[in-house]
Amino acid sequence: MPFVCCVAYLAFLLYNSKKEQMQNEMKLIRNNLDLQLSQAVREIGSLRESQTLTRQYRHDMRHHLQYVSTCIENGEVEQAQAYISGICKEIEAQKVQIYCENEAVNQRRSEHMCDRAALRRGFKKNICTCICGI
């Protein structure tokens, strides 16, 4: 009788350990799926934001080209070149700096650099106009 009890207890332990192992694997799988889902949601949001920015840039570009065209038609070539030069300086100022392959690190670093630049100029953080992490 004690032998049967020991065997039954060992079988019970093996069954419970296998069941616990499967539950742990399922938790890991669920956590991985949750992470993948949250990443997919963030990427979709990022794509939507990118599409919105693209529409805005296209709209702005049309207006810039109309202004330059008007300046050239009116013979104000120097004014058109000055305008183009100013736009080029603005674009260069908004250039995203890549520090490493990790986009999250690049975004945080860019935000940090943007904050430092804004503080040097005496502005508050929410006035910072640099484009970060896109």
N, C-alpha and C positions, 0 to 999 in steps of 0.2 A: 504494500500500500504506500509506504513512503516513496518508493521509486516512482510510482505513477504520479504522485503529487509533485515530485521534483521535475519529471518530464513535462507535466502539464504547466508547471510554473515557467520552465524554460521556453516552452512553446508560446506561453502568454507574453513573456519578455521579448522574444523574437518578433511576435506579431505587433506588439506595441512599439518597439523600436522601428520596425519597418513602416508602421503607420505614421509615426512621428517624423521619420525621414521624408516620407512622401508629403506630409503637411508642410515641412520646411521647404521642400522643393517647390511646392505650389505657391507658397508665400514669396519665394524668390522670383518665380515666373510672374506672379501678379505684380510685384514691385517693378520688375523690368517692363512689363506692359504698361503700367501706370507712368513710368518714366518716358517710355516711347510715346504714349498718348500726349503727355504734357509737352514734350518736345515738338510733336507734330502740331499741336495747337499754337505753340510759340512761333513755329515756322510759318504757319498759315497767317498768323497775325503780322509777321514780318513781311510776308509777300503782299498782303493787303496794303500795308504801310508803304512798301516799295512802289506798288501800283499807283497809290495816291500821289506820292512824290513825283513819279514819272509824269503823271497827268499835269501836275503843277509846273514841272520843269518845261514840258512841252508848251504849255500855255505861256509861260514866261518867255520862252525862246521865240515864240511867234511875235510877241510884243517887242522884244529886243531887235529882232530882224526888221520889223516894220519901222522902228525908230531909226535904225541905221540906214535903211532904204530911203526914208524921208530925208535924212540928213544929206545923203549922197545926191538925191534928186534936186535938192535945194542948193547944191554946191558947197555944202559945209563939211568938206572931207575931214578937216582937222577935228571938228567936233565929233564926227563919227568915230575917228580913230581914238580920240580921248575916251569916248564912251566904251568902245571895245576894250581898251586898255583897263579901264575901271572894272569892267565885268571880269576880265581875266584875273585881276588882282583879287576880286571877291571869290572867284572859283578856287584860286590857289589857297586862299585863307581858309576855305571850307574843306580842304583836302583831308581825307581820313588817313591818319598815320597808322601803319601796320607794324606792330611791335613783335608779334609772334604768330604762330599758326592758329592759336586758340582765339576764336572770335569773341568769346565772353571776356577774356583777359584784355583783348584789344579795346573792347567797348569800355570796360572799367578804367583802363589806362587813359583812353581818350577823354573820358569824362573828368578824370582827375586832372589831366593837363589843361582841359578847358576851364575847370574851376580855378586852377592856379593862375591862368592867363586873365580870367575875369577879376580875380582878386587883385592882381597887379594893376589892372586898369581901374580898380575901385568900384566895379559893378558887383551886384549881388549874383548869386548862383543862377537864379531863374532868368536872368537877362542874357546869359551866355548863348551865343548864336552859332557855335560850331556844330557840325553834323558829326555824330559819333555812332560807330558800330553798325553801319548799314552796308 
